[in-house]
């Protein structure tokens, strides 16, 4: 797992989370436990698309496809490596 991708994903999550940037985020954190609902997940996906120059497929904009922060990091890494 690319630590740079994880750090950037954490930064984006912190900027979107309702409780602000003070939250400690780990790969194993459950997205719903962090307060991420389906609407917030779409906003996060848009921020990730902009940051990493990737595109989420429409069917991947469903929060049910991603349980943890690690799931998002893996998805982003896969998309970034496919663009290379």
C-alpha positions as semicolon CSV with decimal commas, in nm:
position;residue;x (nm);y (nm);z (nm)
1;X;0,000;0,000;0,000
2;X;0,133;0,340;-0,102
3;X;0,174;0,560;0,206
4;X;0,152;0,878;-0,005
5;X;-0,191;0,776;-0,134
6;X;-0,304;0,688;0,219
7;X;-0,185;1,024;0,356
8;X;-0,365;1,215;0,081
9;X;-0,684;1,011;0,129
10;X;-0,668;1,086;0,504
11;X;-0,626;1,456;0,430
12;X;-0,931;1,455;0,202
13;X;-1,138;1,258;0,453
14;X;-1,043;1,496;0,735
15;X;-1,148;1,795;0,525
16;X;-1,492;1,638;0,467
17;X;-1,566;1,481;0,805
18;X;-1,829;1,650;1,020
19;X;-1,606;1,649;1,330
20;X;-1,319;1,824;1,156
21;X;-0,956;1,753;1,093
22;X;-0,866;1,639;1,447
23;X;-0,988;1,284;1,387
24;X;-0,720;1,015;1,373
25;X;-0,783;0,794;1,073
26;X;-0,649;0,444;1,013
27;X;-0,682;0,200;0,723
28;X;-0,914;-0,019;0,931
29;X;-1,161;0,256;1,021
30;X;-1,516;0,182;0,911
31;X;-1,653;0,463;0,694
32;X;-1,992;0,473;0,865
33;X;-1,821;0,486;1,206
34;X;-1,641;0,799;1,084
35;X;-1,979;0,958;1,006
36;X;-1,960;0,915;0,629
37;X;-2,301;0,871;0,468
38;X;-2,381;0,820;0,099
39;X;-2,399;1,192;0,018
40;X;-2,071;1,268;0,192
41;X;-1,911;0,970;0,019
42;X;-1,995;1,119;-0,322
43;X;-1,834;1,449;-0,217
44;X;-1,523;1,258;-0,105
45;X;-1,517;1,065;-0,433
46;X;-1,526;1,392;-0,629
47;X;-1,236;1,528;-0,422
48;X;-1,040;1,206;-0,481
49;X;-1,108;1,223;-0,855
50;X;-0,972;1,577;-0,865
51;X;-0,668;1,503;-0,650
52;X;-0,561;1,183;-0,822
53;X;-0,692;1,252;-1,175
54;X;-0,906;0,940;-1,169
55;X;-1,274;0,868;-1,230
56;X;-1,505;0,662;-1,014
57;X;-1,739;0,443;-1,217
58;X;-2,103;0,525;-1,151
59;X;-2,157;0,188;-0,983
60;X;-1,859;0,256;-0,755
61;X;-2,020;0,569;-0,611
62;X;-2,218;0,344;-0,374
63;X;-2,077;0,362;-0,022
64;X;-2,180;-0,003;0,029
65;X;-1,888;-0,101;-0,198
66;X;-1,641;0,048;0,051
67;X;-1,640;-0,063;0,414
68;X;-1,311;0,087;0,534
69;X;-1,064;0,363;0,462
70;X;-0,831;0,090;0,332
71;X;-1,091;-0,005;0,071
72;X;-1,084;0,352;-0,063
73;X;-0,703;0,359;-0,065
74;X;-0,688;0,029;-0,258
75;X;-0,944;0,156;-0,510
76;X;-0,753;0,479;-0,565
77;X;-0,422;0,293;-0,601
78;X;-0,577;0,060;-0,860
79;X;-0,716;0,356;-1,057
80;X;-0,389;0,550;-1,040
81;X;-0,184;0,251;-1,155
82;X;-0,428;0,193;-1,444
83;X;-0,368;0,551;-1,561
84;X;0,009;0,507;-1,580
